[in-house]
Amino acid sequence: HVQLVESGGGSVQAGGSLRLFCAASGSTYSMNCMGWFRQGPGQEREAVATTYVKARGGGGWYTDSVKGRFTISQDNTKNTVFLQMNSLKAEDTAMYYCATTRSWRYGSWGPLSSSAYNYWGQGTQVTVS
């Protein structure tokens, strides 16, 4: 099993920045991909960014609405994945979740469907006004 704990959420004005943290513990060797998802009020959970944690040099996939503003990165020595969020907009307001999965396809940054992820954190709220 893998345990995930998110932190770093909060309230910020439009145009501001936040950095989300996702600390993993337990059977972290089983992790291949990490994803950040978000769910706004009355909305479905959507993938924001994903990464293959064993990729050299980092990198990831981003949903179109956050490209150029959000960056997913990782510190494998600390089993932590980050989501740097810049130029935040009101529409970024949501509960943000990190998740991990063993699923991975060569050449991809990880599944985009939440159903493919096995372990989830409790979420951290991001509010942009």
Order of alpha helices (4+ residues) and beta strands (2+ residues): beta-beta-beta-beta-beta-beta-beta-beta-beta-beta-beta
